[in-house]
Amino acid sequence: MNDLSNYRKSYEKSELLESNIPEDPINLFNRWFHEVEDYGGESEVNAMTVATIGLDGFPKSRVVLLKKFTEEGFIFYTNYNSEKGKAIAENPNVCLSFFWHTMERQVIIKGIAKKTSEMTSDSYFESRPDGSKLGAIASNQSEVVPSRGYLEENLKQLEKDFESVVISRPKHWGGFLVTPLEVEFWQGRPNRLHDRIRYSSQHDYSWKRDRLSP
């Protein structure tokens, strides 16, 4: 048996107070994101967990990369025919979460996912290296395959087929924009009295701020 009950850590690197946070959660997310980026220690600051409700009724989480955030929300890209793509098509309610251990911070975002415009997806796809473009075409994401070799052979064939040819975005691949309804910021503090501030979207497009008990 692996007993982890003695694992302990005191969180003492920062604080989250109502007196020094903006009215808009996107502005605070922007501040935190770049503070973590500047602090160092995180290999991929934009790595986030996306949780969906699957077609089987079970929640499922996986790590993907955030590719853009604006006042509208948070954008990531995937195969629309993948497990997560099908889950979002059936139920667009999703949760995004970031854990930046170097700064002892978490951000949890509840929101609604919808496909980005084809122009947005095309623009991002064009910015990818050719290998990544072909990988998106080669993989029927989430489908069972016979072996690793099957995938590699598929990619080799595509490299031949697309030699000296412009690689266009396949229609089954593109972006999702997650429009936030709630954004919770968690800052580790000593004695487990962590700071938790939740922003909740209001009907007039303002944000309500609440402090939650840790």
N, C-alpha and C positions, 0 to 999 in steps of 0.2 A: 504494500500500500504506500502511496506517495502522499504524505501528510504535509500540506502547505500552510498549516495554520500559524506557523511561526514566521512566515514571510511578513516583513514590516518595512515601511518606508515613511519618513516624515516629509510632508510636502511644504516647502518653505520658500519657493522661488519668486512668487508674485502674489498679487491680490486683485480682486475684482469688486470694485465699489461703485455704487450708484452715482457717486459724485464725479467719476471720471470716465463714464461711458456715454457714447452718442445715443440719440433717439432711434437711429436706424441700425438694425443688426448687421446689414451688409457692410457698413462702415467699420463696425467693430470687428467683423470677420476679416476685413481687409487689413486692419491694424494688426490683429493677431497673426494672420498668415505671414505678413512680412517681418514681424518680430521673430517668429519661429525661423523663418528663412535666414534672417540676419544672424540669429543666435548660433545656428549650425547644429550638427548632430543628427538631423533628420535627413536620411538619404533621399526621400521623396516626400516633400512637404505636402504635395497635392494628392497623396494616396488617401483614399477614403473608402469606407465600407458602405455599400448599398444594400439595403434590406428590402425585400419584396415579399408579397404573399403569393406563393406558387399556385399553379393550377391544381395541385394536390391538397391545397388548404394549409400547407405548412409554411411558416416564414423561412426565408433563406437569406443569408448574408454572404457577400463576397467583396473583395477589395478591387477597386478600379481606380483610374486616375481622373481627377478633376481637370478639365481642360480650359475652363473659362468661368468667371463669375462676374455678374453685373447686378444692377438694381433689380433686374428681372428674376435672377436666380442663378442656379448652378448647372453647368453643362458637362456631360460626359458622353462618350461614344461607345457603341457596341453593335453587335449583329442583332437586328430586330427579330430574327428567327431563333435567337438563343433562348435559353430557359428564362433569363431575366427579361428579355424583350417580350416574350409571350406573356409572362406574368404581369408586366406593366400594361400591356394591351388589354388584359382582362381586368386588372385592378391598378389604377395609376397612383394609388396612395403608397408612398415610399418613405423610407428614412435613410438619411445620409449621416454618417458620423466620422469625425476626425479625432485621432488620438495622437497628440504631440507630447511624447513622454519627456523630451528634453526640457520642455517648459511647463510640464505638469498640467497640461490643458486638454480639454475635450470640447468638441462642438457637436451638437446633435440637432439635426434638421428634419422636421416633419414637413412633407410637401406633396405636391401633385406633379407628376411627370407627364410631359407630352413631347412628341417628336419636334425637333427643331426644323426649320425650313430646309428645303432641299439645297438652297443657296448656301446656308450655313454649313450643312454637312459636306457639300462639294468643296467649299473653301478649305475646311479643315483636312479633308481627305487629300487634296492636292498638296498640302504642306507636309505630308508624311513621306518618309523614305520609300523608295520603290519596294524594298523588302517587306515593309509593313503593309503596303497596299496589297501586294500579292498574298500576304498572309491572311488578310481579311477575306480574300476571294477563295483561298485554298481551304479554309476551315469552315465546315458546317458546324458552327459553334454549338456545343452541348450534345451533339449527336455521337452515338457510339461508333468508334472506328476500330479496325482490326489490329492496328499496330502503329508505333511511331514511324516506322518505315513507310507506311501508307501515306502519312501526311507529308513526309519529306519528298517522296516521289511525286506526289501531287504538286508540290511547290516547284520542283525541278521542271516539270512539264509546263507549268504556267510561266516560268522564267523563259522557256523557249518560245512559247506562244506569244508572249508580250515583248519579245526582244525588239527594240527600236519602235515600239508601239506605245502610245499614250495610254496609261492605265486609268480608266475611269472608275468612279465610285459605283460599286454594285448597289442596286436599289434596296437590297435587304440590309444595308449597313448605314448607320448614321447616328445622329445625336439625339439625346434627350435633355430637355430643359426642365429642371425641378424648381417649381415656384414655391418658395417657403411659406408655410402657414405658422409654424413655430420654430424658433431657433433658440436653443439653450446653450449657454456658455458655462463651462465648468472649470474652475481654477482650484487646483489642489491647495489646501491650507493645513497648518499644524493641527494635531489632535482630532483629525477627521472632520473638523468643522469647515468643510470645503465651501467655497463660494459658488453658488448656482444662480444665474440670472437668466430668466426666460422671457423672450420677446414673443408676443402673440399678435398676429395680424388682425386688424379691426376692419369693420365694414367701410370706414372712411379712408382706408389705406394708411392709417397711422399704425403705430406699434405700441402695445401695452407692455410695460416692463414689470416683472414680478421677481422677488427674491424667493427662492425655494429652500426649504430646509435640506441640509445634506443627508 
